[in-house]
Amino acid sequence: MTTAALTATTLALSLLVGAPAQAAEPIYDPVPTAQVQSRLGLVLEEYTSFPKSDPTPAPTDMRLMRQARINTIMELPDGSGRRAVPDLNGKLYFVEDGVPHVYLDVAATFAPQFFSGRGLGQGFGYVAFHPDFKRNGKFYTIHTEQASLTTEVPDWAQTGTLFHGVISEWTATDPAAGTFAGSRREVLRVGFGGQVHGIQEINFNPTARRGDADYGMLYLAVGDGGLGVRNTDPQNLAVPHGKLLRIDPLGTNAANGAYGIPPSNPFVGQAGKLGEVYAYGYRDPHRFSWDRATGRMYLGHIGEHAIEAIYEVRAGDNMGWSEREGAFVFDKTSTNACDKIFPLPADDAGYTYPVAAYDHDPAPGWNCTSDVGVAVAGGFVYRGRDVPKLHGKYVFGDLVDGRVLYTEASEMRRGRTPATIHRLALFDAAGTPVRMQDLSGPGAPGDPNRVDLRFGTDAQGELYILAKANGRIWKVTGTREYASGAAGNVSVRDTMRPTNWAPVTPSKWRFENGQVILAEAGVARPGPRRPFEYAVLTAGPVFGAVDVTAEVRLDTPVEVSNRDVIIVFGYRSDTEFYYAHVSTDNTIYPHNGIFKVNNADRERIDYQWNGRSLGANPAIVDAKWHTVRVKHLPATGEIAVYIDGVKDPLMTAKDTTFGSGRVGFGSFDNIGRLRELKVKGTPAA
């Protein structure tokens, strides 16, 4: 069995709960399949933006220097239509008719202890409004304080506590007022020994109704304190660190008398276990939400070595950290920093595994100790009305690079193969294809592509996307399909006639049996790095928008991993054209992507390349004929490549450099053939 096949087999076995391990060998690519590009795209319309804010104290980590460190958007449960947005640097904003104003300055209230200048999640992290806010005026906040600046004693603390995570209850005298006036009290306080992985989110279950056991119960996602992989707290049920807690903020039966412990919690009354714990085994439980249709709870969990995960959470669950990372054994004792992920043992039991997951795909030569720059941003199952094509999709993303993803909620089932993750295209309000980096502007100093992506919803379940990079919020107002515009109806006749082709090196080509055959591998030529050998179709007009379909076959033996053929389009000269590279290999920059040659070495322009190590899933892995379709719409710059009639594109790009050109076929240094070429579009002016 080949290494690739062995890895795939190991993955399939290890992702099943309780599946037997085939060998105790480390796994270096735990999720080898890339995310599937969806033809579906979200239309984003800017909703509001926030003023510049600064961390306290001044940070040493420049990733904290954002426009506004906004964390979510939510609608108040009072029917007013007001939305709340917390900024980690200290202010709680209310947004009315798209205009934000300061409702409460949390940082000023708790100064000088308030602390937001170290750790990516420190500061005023979240706000949650009691479902009876309209009547009782109560809401809850989480903020951090520097331990050395306060005399307050935590309810629980890790050794060497550096900061406190503090839950406060606020009671507004007039819940309808535009700014806060009222009282506050402390609910609980947790001490953390590191400056990351504190209390990430607090929230109420919006699907619970009055009279339900879950109504008015406050959930707290408490991280492990960032103390490293040998920290045992997430598996220790006597402490809150690395847990999802569930409390009654209006109750009094907790040890500190400031809140209640729901009797339905899974560990109530058990010796040595906190009654507050709802689920455990977390490293960094970042965001959670409930599906409004099913009541299921989903949590996005930021991984350590390899796995970003979405869990369906139920009472009593153990997600495994740091005995497990995702659906794999995590060896925290290994002396080799790269040998951390292993298959599950044959007798595996007692852990809950992800319903969706993706891995970090580090660059070749990664030293296994540095941050790859990948972190999941948990989201929501869409149950709104404005965007029907999103119905039933769990929309989430990667908070660093801003990829927006989805899985089908119907596929996210515990104990089954993890759901397929799809990548959504994005469009601005004018219908122009964009990436979140385009919308969010410059990243943080030293991290130019960092978006700091977050999600939120309103009372109707409509979806919002946030970026700390420029402190803006966009509302998802609709969907579009990528490259769905018409290319035109002018067709080229006699595309397979030998005299209608102009090869770079005619002696390397054969034209027979209705096929265009590159029979001899090309060699590098002087000039910019570009495909070595290709032939251009000279028949028909020069096209602007064009839709190209053909059957292709790779004649290079399948044992050669970097075998490829290319479809040329937008061809203007030997150093000015686009090409779609379809290959078996998708792990290096030159392979399996969309490229531009513009009087310089070829430049990769497709959205699927992660910038490090992985592109779209392999296009052709065998010696069979495959249908390749390339669509280019110069007016919008949309380029899409499809394989074997699949409606979702394998690869997409946006580029407007070449507005017209001819089409062709070739390779770098491999052999292959083409047949059944169809070209239609709009002739260039």
FIDOTOR-654222 format. One record per residue (C-alpha): x, y, z. Coordinates in nm, 3 decimals. Example, Ala and Ser with C-alpha at 12.3 -4.5 7.8 and 13.67 -1.06 7.14 Angstrom:
BEGIN
        X        Y        Z
    1.230   -0.450    0.780
    1.367   -0.106    0.714
// end
This chain:
BEGIN
        X        Y        Z
    0.000    0.000    0.000
    0.128    0.347   -0.083
    0.192    0.604    0.190
   -0.102    0.813    0.068
   -0.335    0.514    0.074
   -0.216    0.413    0.421
   -0.278    0.766    0.551
   -0.628    0.770    0.401
   -0.708    0.429    0.551
   -0.581    0.537    0.892
   -0.793    0.850    0.873
   -1.110    0.664    0.783
   -1.063    0.423    1.070
   -0.956    0.677    1.329
   -1.242    0.917    1.266
   -1.497    0.657    1.369
   -1.572    0.652    1.739
   -1.415    0.348    1.894
   -1.256    0.232    1.568
   -0.961   -0.002    1.619
   -0.614    0.134    1.555
   -0.421   -0.045    1.282
   -0.075    0.069    1.392
    0.062    0.294    1.663
    0.243    0.514    1.413
    0.216    0.893    1.427
   -0.015    1.061    1.179
    0.123    1.371    1.011
   -0.174    1.458    0.792
   -0.482    1.369    0.997
   -0.734    1.526    0.754
   -0.576    1.485    0.410
   -0.884    1.592    0.216
   -0.906    1.964    0.142
   -1.225    2.158    0.198
   -1.465    2.140   -0.096
   -1.518    2.467   -0.279
   -1.889    2.543   -0.308
   -2.042    2.712   -0.609
   -2.257    2.895   -0.355
   -2.141    3.239   -0.246
   -2.263    3.478    0.022
   -2.353    3.835   -0.066
   -2.223    4.063    0.209
   -2.353    4.413    0.269
   -2.176    4.637    0.517
   -2.397    4.686    0.822
   -2.192    4.905    1.055
   -1.839    4.993    1.169
   -1.677    5.085    1.498
   -1.426    5.347    1.613
   -1.064    5.273    1.686
   -0.992    5.122    2.027
   -0.667    5.033    2.200
   -0.568    4.756    2.441
   -0.479    4.823    2.806
   -0.185    4.809    2.872
   -0.010    4.873    2.540
    0.050    4.528    2.387
    0.374    4.358    2.297
    0.189    4.123    2.060
    0.109    4.332    1.753
   -0.176    4.098    1.660
   -0.378    4.286    1.920
   -0.347    4.612    1.727
   -0.678    4.606    1.540
   -0.925    4.874    1.447
   -1.179    4.748    1.701
   -1.165    4.409    1.870
   -1.535    4.335    1.823
   -1.627    3.981    1.921
   -1.988    3.918    1.814
   -2.321    4.079    1.739
   -2.648    3.974    1.900
   -2.997    4.114    1.931
   -3.137    4.208    2.269
   -3.424    3.976    2.371
   -3.666    4.262    2.428
   -3.823    4.314    2.085
   -3.654    4.653    2.043
   -3.440    4.549    1.745
   -3.127    4.679    1.919
   -2.807    4.479    1.866
   -2.521    4.451    2.114
   -2.152    4.436    2.018
   -1.872    4.392    2.275
   -1.521    4.529    2.204
   -1.246    4.342    2.390
   -1.081    4.676    2.464
   -1.367    4.765    2.693
   -1.681    4.916    2.546
   -2.025    4.762    2.502
   -2.199    4.911    2.199
   -2.564    4.910    2.111
   -2.644    4.936    1.740
   -2.973    5.095    1.635
   -3.061    5.132    1.268
   -2.702    5.043    1.182
   -2.550    5.317    1.402
   -2.345    5.215    1.710
   -2.320    5.408    2.035
   -2.158    5.325    2.368
   -2.404    5.170    2.611
   -2.152    5.079    2.884
   -1.779    5.130    2.933
   -1.672    4.808    3.102
   -1.302    4.898    3.097
   -1.360    5.227    3.279
   -1.583    5.059    3.535
   -1.313    4.814    3.640
   -1.004    5.030    3.588
   -0.720    5.005    3.676
   -0.758    4.627    3.713
   -0.917    4.586    3.367
   -0.671    4.406    3.140
   -0.683    4.363    2.760
   -0.323    4.408    2.645
   -0.191    4.051    2.659
   -0.339    3.738    2.505
   -0.567    3.741    2.205
   -0.886    3.692    2.406
   -0.827    3.914    2.708
   -1.044    4.211    2.795
   -1.422    4.252    2.773
   -1.488    3.928    2.590
   -1.860    3.874    2.576
   -2.204    3.984    2.689
   -2.520    3.778    2.740
   -2.867    3.915    2.802
   -3.103    3.727    3.029
   -3.407    3.607    2.830
   -3.620    3.819    3.069
   -3.407    4.130    3.013
   -3.708    4.337    2.908
   -3.861    4.277    3.251
   -3.563    4.233    3.484
   -3.295    4.441    3.306
   -3.028    4.179    3.373
   -2.730    4.102    3.153
   -2.391    3.943    3.212
   -2.036    4.022    3.103
   -1.701    3.851    3.111
   -1.387    4.062    3.153
   -1.029    4.000    3.261
   -0.829    4.161    3.538
   -0.458    4.149    3.608
   -0.411    3.939    3.921
   -0.128    4.154    4.052
   -0.354    4.462    4.054
   -0.646    4.322    4.252
   -0.701    4.199    4.604
   -1.004    3.994    4.502
   -0.973    3.620    4.562
   -1.088    3.386    4.281
   -1.344    3.116    4.345
   -1.097    2.882    4.173
   -0.739    2.949    4.067
   -0.456    2.779    3.883
   -0.106    2.780    4.024
    0.077    3.100    3.945
   -0.239    3.289    3.855
   -0.169    3.583    3.620
   -0.520    3.706    3.550
   -0.878    3.663    3.660
   -1.180    3.598    3.442
   -1.473    3.775    3.605
   -1.844    3.721    3.541
   -2.056    4.021    3.643
   -2.431    4.068    3.656
   -2.565    4.411    3.563
   -2.919    4.526    3.636
   -3.043    4.820    3.430
   -3.281    5.053    3.609
   -3.455    5.114    3.277
   -3.400    4.826    3.031
   -3.520    5.045    2.742
   -3.265    5.321    2.806
   -2.994    5.400    2.552
   -2.711    5.400    2.808
   -2.665    5.192    3.118
   -2.766    5.311    3.460
   -2.816    5.067    3.742
   -2.630    4.826    3.966
   -2.385    4.540    3.927
   -2.256    4.249    4.126
   -1.990    3.983    4.083
   -2.116    3.633    4.005
   -1.794    3.435    3.997
   -1.421    3.475    3.940
   -1.173    3.224    3.794
   -0.794    3.256    3.815
   -0.580    3.151    3.518
   -0.208    3.073    3.516
   -0.155    3.180    3.153
   -0.262    3.474    2.942
   -0.468    3.283    2.685
   -0.761    3.037    2.687
   -0.968    3.213    2.948
   -1.348    3.239    2.957
   -1.432    3.277    2.590
   -1.810    3.299    2.562
   -2.107    3.321    2.796
   -2.461    3.274    2.666
   -2.817    3.159    2.720
   -2.989    2.892    2.513
   -3.222    3.084    2.278
   -3.423    2.772    2.200
   -3.527    2.724    2.565
   -3.874    2.846    2.653
   -4.016    2.958    2.984
   -4.076    2.648    3.193
   -3.794    2.451    3.027
   -3.516    2.331    3.256
   -3.265    2.521    3.039
   -3.450    2.853    3.045
   -3.236    3.126    3.202
   -2.935    2.897    3.251
   -2.603    3.066    3.169
   -2.336    2.866    2.986
   -1.967    2.955    3.022
   -1.694    2.827    2.788
   -1.386    2.815    3.014
   -1.048    2.746    2.855
   -0.756    2.557    3.005
   -0.557    2.872    3.089
   -0.297    2.817    2.819
   -0.068    2.618    3.047
    0.045    2.372    2.782
   -0.025    2.018    2.676
    0.067    1.860    3.009
   -0.198    2.059    3.194
   -0.434    1.803    3.351
   -0.707    2.051    3.447
   -0.937    1.979    3.149
   -0.975    1.619    3.270
   -1.004    1.716    3.639
   -1.372    1.752    3.724
   -1.288    1.928    4.052
   -1.186    2.251    3.874
   -1.364    2.463    3.608
   -1.070    2.502    3.370
   -1.114    2.334    3.032
   -1.490    2.297    3.086
   -1.826    2.412    2.963
   -2.010    2.528    3.274
   -2.383    2.576    3.322
   -2.513    2.789    3.606
   -2.831    2.959    3.723
   -2.728    3.323    3.760
   -3.038    3.400    3.969
   -2.981    3.111    4.210
   -2.782    3.103    4.535
   -2.682    2.743    4.609
   -2.325    2.768    4.474
   -2.034    2.770    4.718
   -2.000    3.149    4.697
   -2.376    3.205    4.723
   -2.378    3.431    4.416
   -2.539    3.190    4.168
   -2.712    2.855    4.152
   -2.615    2.509    4.030
   -2.891    2.354    3.817
   -2.998    2.017    3.962
   -3.007    1.871    3.609
   -2.632    1.924    3.554
   -2.459    1.588    3.494
   -2.218    1.586    3.794
   -2.434    1.739    4.064
   -2.384    1.566    4.399
   -2.090    1.353    4.285
   -1.790    1.360    4.517
   -1.488    1.545    4.386
   -1.676    1.688    4.087
   -1.804    2.040    4.033
   -2.179    2.055    3.994
   -2.130    2.351    3.759
   -1.967    2.134    3.491
   -2.183    2.056    3.189
   -1.912    1.907    2.961
   -1.534    1.886    2.984
   -1.205    1.802    2.813
   -1.151    2.135    2.633
   -0.839    2.329    2.541
   -0.995    2.645    2.401
   -1.375    2.619    2.366
   -1.409    2.935    2.163
   -1.769    2.978    2.044
   -2.093    2.782    2.084
   -2.448    2.811    1.956
   -2.775    2.621    1.934
   -2.959    2.511    1.622
   -3.292    2.690    1.652
   -3.472    2.406    1.472
   -3.334    2.107    1.660
   -3.199    2.252    1.985
   -2.863    2.084    1.926
   -2.562    2.267    2.065
   -2.249    2.308    1.851
   -1.912    2.430    1.975
   -1.606    2.542    1.780
   -1.287    2.424    1.951
   -0.944    2.570    1.873
   -0.682    2.297    1.854
   -0.321    2.265    1.965
   -0.116    2.062    1.722
   -0.337    1.972    1.429
   -0.717    1.972    1.464
   -0.978    2.247    1.448
   -1.308    2.090    1.550
   -1.682    2.136    1.571
   -1.850    1.931    1.842
   -2.213    1.856    1.911
   -2.226    1.899    2.288
   -2.444    1.706    2.530
   -2.448    1.696    2.909
   -2.158    1.496    3.053
   -1.950    1.484    2.734
   -1.571    1.450    2.755
   -1.406    1.596    2.445
   -1.077    1.443    2.552
   -0.819    1.719    2.576
   -0.536    1.663    2.638
   -0.566    1.286    2.605
   -0.727    1.344    2.264
   -0.707    1.608    1.998
   -1.012    1.574    1.780
   -1.060    1.205    1.699
   -0.697    1.114    1.762
   -0.478    1.014    2.054
   -0.265    1.310    2.161
    0.072    1.204    2.302
    0.165    1.488    2.536
    0.471    1.299    2.662
    0.642    1.257    2.326
    0.991    1.406    2.310
    0.948    1.460    1.935
    0.738    1.772    1.886
    0.610    1.637    1.553
    0.499    1.297    1.681
    0.183    1.401    1.865
   -0.116    1.259    1.677
   -0.185    0.883    1.677
   -0.474    0.651    1.585
   -0.731    0.562    1.846
   -0.674    0.240    2.039
   -0.887   -0.065    1.975
   -1.054   -0.035    2.317
   -1.124    0.338    2.288
   -1.421    0.458    2.493
   -1.541    0.748    2.698
   -1.473    1.040    2.464
   -1.686    1.249    2.232
   -1.540    1.324    1.889
   -1.599    1.604    1.638
   -1.888    1.615    1.396
   -1.667    1.821    1.162
   -1.294    1.893    1.160
   -1.008    2.030    0.955
   -0.635    2.028    1.015
   -0.355    2.284    1.010
   -0.173    2.176    0.692
    0.159    2.331    0.795
    0.426    2.429    0.546
    0.701    2.179    0.462
    0.978    2.197    0.718
    0.749    2.321    0.995
    0.928    2.281    1.327
    0.609    2.155    1.498
    0.635    2.405    1.784
    0.540    2.734    1.618
    0.190    2.865    1.544
    0.073    2.768    1.194
   -0.188    3.046    1.196
   -0.507    2.837    1.188
   -0.797    2.865    1.432
   -1.165    2.782    1.398
   -1.431    3.047    1.445
   -1.750    2.872    1.553
   -2.075    2.982    1.394
   -2.445    2.912    1.362
   -2.689    2.682    1.186
   -2.877    2.918    0.957
   -3.252    2.918    1.024
   -3.338    3.265    0.898
   -3.568    3.352    0.607
   -3.374    3.600    0.393
   -3.120    3.352    0.253
   -3.309    3.028    0.180
   -3.013    2.851    0.015
   -2.831    2.862    0.349
   -3.113    2.687    0.535
   -2.984    2.404    0.751
   -2.618    2.487    0.695
   -2.383    2.538    0.988
   -2.183    2.844    0.881
   -1.845    2.895    1.048
   -1.493    2.982    0.943
   -1.127    3.024    1.017
   -1.076    3.332    1.229
   -0.719    3.393    1.107
   -0.740    3.388    0.728
   -1.113    3.458    0.706
   -1.227    3.151    0.513
   -1.605    3.117    0.547
   -1.712    2.753    0.561
   -2.020    2.542    0.607
   -2.132    2.190    0.678
   -2.481    2.050    0.643
   -2.631    2.024    0.990
   -2.796    1.700    0.878
   -2.449    1.549    0.823
   -2.312    1.649    1.164
   -2.386    1.334    1.360
   -2.201    1.202    1.660
   -2.026    0.872    1.608
   -2.036    0.897    1.229
   -1.792    1.009    0.965
   -1.735    1.384    1.013
   -1.940    1.610    0.789
   -1.792    1.739    0.464
   -1.666    2.095    0.499
   -1.745    2.329    0.211
   -1.584    2.665    0.143
   -1.820    2.946    0.053
   -1.745    3.207   -0.209
   -1.801    3.568   -0.107
   -1.940    3.867   -0.299
   -1.972    4.230   -0.203
   -2.303    4.412   -0.235
   -2.223    4.497   -0.599
   -2.176    4.127   -0.684
   -1.796    4.144   -0.713
   -1.609    3.834   -0.590
   -1.407    3.909   -0.278
   -1.220    3.742    0.005
   -1.248    3.847    0.368
   -0.894    3.990    0.342
   -1.027    4.221    0.070
   -1.314    4.337    0.289
   -1.128    4.360    0.619
   -0.830    4.555    0.487
   -0.474    4.533    0.619
   -0.408    4.269    0.877
   -0.221    4.310    1.201
    0.142    4.430    1.197
    0.353    4.124    1.130
    0.045    3.924    1.023
   -0.079    4.100    0.707
   -0.354    3.852    0.619
   -0.509    3.819    0.964
   -0.884    3.888    0.954
   -0.992    3.797    1.309
   -1.323    3.663    1.181
   -1.631    3.629    1.399
   -2.001    3.555    1.345
   -2.328    3.672    1.495
   -2.704    3.656    1.442
   -3.011    3.866    1.508
   -3.346    3.767    1.655
   -3.468    3.645    1.315
   -3.167    3.417    1.276
   -3.006    3.628    1.001
   -2.630    3.599    0.979
   -2.360    3.862    1.032
   -1.985    3.844    0.974
   -1.736    4.053    1.174
   -1.369    4.144    1.133
   -1.154    4.292    1.408
   -0.903    4.398    1.141
   -1.109    4.701    1.042
   -1.388    4.686    1.301
   -1.664    4.628    1.047
   -1.973    4.408    1.038
   -2.139    4.275    0.725
   -2.485    4.125    0.698
   -2.541    3.823    0.475
   -2.818    3.948    0.248
   -2.831    3.675   -0.017
   -2.642    3.421   -0.223
   -2.491    3.403   -0.571
   -2.333    3.118   -0.762
   -1.971    3.164   -0.856
   -1.909    3.232   -1.227
   -2.280    3.195   -1.299
   -2.290    3.469   -1.562
   -2.334    3.375   -1.929
   -2.012    3.346   -2.129
   -2.186    3.382   -2.465
   -2.309    3.157   -2.744
   -2.055    3.194   -3.024
   -1.895    2.852   -3.081
   -1.576    2.743   -3.254
   -1.606    2.480   -3.525
   -1.347    2.219   -3.621
   -1.162    2.248   -3.291
   -0.987    1.915   -3.347
   -0.859    1.982   -3.700
   -0.477    1.956   -3.692
   -0.428    2.273   -3.895
   -0.615    2.472   -3.633
   -0.343    2.422   -3.372
   -0.013    2.605   -3.317
    0.223    2.409   -3.087
    0.530    2.557   -2.923
    0.735    2.262   -3.056
    0.546    2.090   -3.341
    0.769    1.780   -3.333
    0.642    1.690   -2.986
    0.278    1.674   -3.097
    0.049    1.436   -3.284
   -0.300    1.506   -3.416
   -0.487    1.183   -3.485
   -0.815    1.004   -3.418
   -0.977    1.331   -3.319
   -0.722    1.388   -3.043
   -0.460    1.651   -2.971
   -0.168    1.453   -2.828
    0.136    1.588   -2.647
    0.351    1.284   -2.715
    0.686    1.405   -2.587
    0.747    1.596   -2.264
    0.840    1.960   -2.294
    1.155    2.119   -2.157
    1.212    2.452   -1.986
    1.251    2.748   -2.218
    1.420    3.087   -2.176
    1.211    3.359   -2.020
    0.973    3.354   -1.723
    0.877    3.029   -1.556
    0.572    2.901   -1.744
    0.438    2.578   -1.897
    0.709    2.412   -2.108
    0.493    2.290   -2.391
    0.147    2.381   -2.517
   -0.052    2.426   -2.836
   -0.290    2.716   -2.902
   -0.619    2.679   -3.089
   -0.603    2.928   -3.377
   -0.954    2.867   -3.515
   -1.241    3.097   -3.428
   -1.234    3.444   -3.280
   -1.035    3.578   -2.989
   -1.277    3.546   -2.698
   -1.353    3.774   -2.409
   -1.581    3.570   -2.184
   -1.531    3.204   -2.266
   -1.650    2.860   -2.158
   -1.411    2.576   -2.247
   -1.495    2.207   -2.209
   -1.279    1.911   -2.309
   -1.189    1.558   -2.216
   -0.828    1.513   -2.111
   -0.608    1.219   -2.020
   -0.272    1.206   -1.850
   -0.043    0.961   -2.026
    0.240    0.994   -1.776
    0.228    0.684   -1.547
    0.016    0.720   -1.236
    0.320    0.641   -1.021
    0.447    0.991   -1.101
    0.284    1.214   -0.840
    0.343    1.548   -1.012
    0.184    1.452   -1.344
   -0.019    1.731   -1.501
   -0.185    1.882   -1.804
   -0.295    2.242   -1.848
   -0.583    2.425   -2.013
   -0.469    2.760   -2.150
   -0.712    3.055   -2.172
   -0.684    3.431   -2.209
   -0.379    3.364   -2.430
   -0.227    3.681   -2.578
    0.136    3.580   -2.622
    0.391    3.327   -2.502
    0.441    3.531   -2.186
    0.084    3.656   -2.132
   -0.189    3.406   -2.050
   -0.380    3.216   -1.783
   -0.376    2.841   -1.737
   -0.556    2.586   -1.522
   -0.311    2.324   -1.394
   -0.487    1.993   -1.325
   -0.265    1.748   -1.142
   -0.242    1.449   -0.913
   -0.038    1.651   -0.664
   -0.188    1.939   -0.466
    0.083    1.992   -0.205
    0.318    2.243   -0.368
    0.275    2.590   -0.510
    0.302    2.507   -0.885
    0.050    2.221   -0.890
   -0.325    2.186   -0.923
   -0.423    2.550   -0.937
   -0.508    2.851   -1.153
   -0.211    3.058   -1.268
   -0.126    3.377   -1.451
    0.182    3.439   -1.667
    0.223    3.813   -1.714
    0.576    3.871   -1.844
    0.705    3.722   -1.520
    0.720    3.383   -1.350
    0.380    3.218   -1.323
    0.173    3.345   -1.030
   -0.081    3.136   -0.849
   -0.417    3.316   -0.827
   -0.672    3.055   -0.712
   -0.848    3.087   -0.379
   -0.789    2.723   -0.282
   -0.414    2.743   -0.216
   -0.368    2.796    0.158
   -0.041    2.983    0.115
    0.162    2.705    0.277
    0.111    2.350    0.172
   -0.224    2.256    0.020
   -0.450    2.346   -0.269
   -0.770    2.204   -0.410
   -0.818    1.829   -0.395
   -0.627    1.640   -0.668
   -0.792    1.681   -1.008
   -0.676    1.362   -1.185
   -0.526    1.060   -1.009
   -0.559    0.785   -1.272
   -0.509    0.711   -1.642
   -0.873    0.759   -1.742
   -1.035    1.032   -1.949
   -1.174    1.321   -1.746
   -1.390    1.616   -1.841
   -1.238    1.954   -1.759
   -1.435    2.276   -1.789
   -1.286    2.624   -1.755
   -1.507    2.932   -1.740
   -1.364    3.284   -1.757
   -1.573    3.598   -1.716
   -1.335    3.893   -1.766
   -1.594    4.156   -1.671
   -1.594    4.035   -1.309
   -1.264    3.846   -1.319
   -1.433    3.522   -1.218
   -1.254    3.202   -1.318
   -1.385    2.857   -1.231
   -1.250    2.510   -1.310
   -1.479    2.206   -1.295
   -1.396    1.836   -1.317
   -1.617    1.554   -1.448
   -1.943    1.747   -1.450
   -1.946    1.825   -1.080
   -2.149    2.142   -1.029
   -1.921    2.278   -0.757
   -1.595    2.414   -0.898
   -1.272    2.242   -0.802
   -1.088    2.575   -0.821
   -1.186    2.940   -0.837
   -1.002    3.266   -0.886
   -1.061    3.632   -0.958
   -0.830    3.827   -1.189
   -0.888    4.100   -1.446
   -0.543    4.124   -1.605
   -0.636    3.968   -1.939
   -0.975    4.057   -2.080
   -0.951    3.837   -2.387
   -0.742    3.571   -2.555
   -0.730    3.226   -2.711
   -0.739    2.882   -2.557
   -0.495    2.592   -2.565
   -0.371    2.268   -2.413
   -0.036    2.145   -2.283
    0.178    2.052   -1.985
    0.498    2.134   -1.806
    0.706    1.817   -1.841
    0.444    1.544   -1.883
    0.251    1.387   -2.168
   -0.122    1.368   -2.224
   -0.402    1.422   -2.470
   -0.724    1.611   -2.534
   -1.045    1.534   -2.724
   -1.402    1.665   -2.762
   -1.296    2.026   -2.722
   -1.586    2.273   -2.714
   -1.528    2.647   -2.701
   -1.803    2.905   -2.680
   -1.822    3.258   -2.558
   -1.833    3.622   -2.659
   -1.582    3.743   -2.920
   -1.356    4.022   -2.799
   -1.441    4.368   -2.926
// end
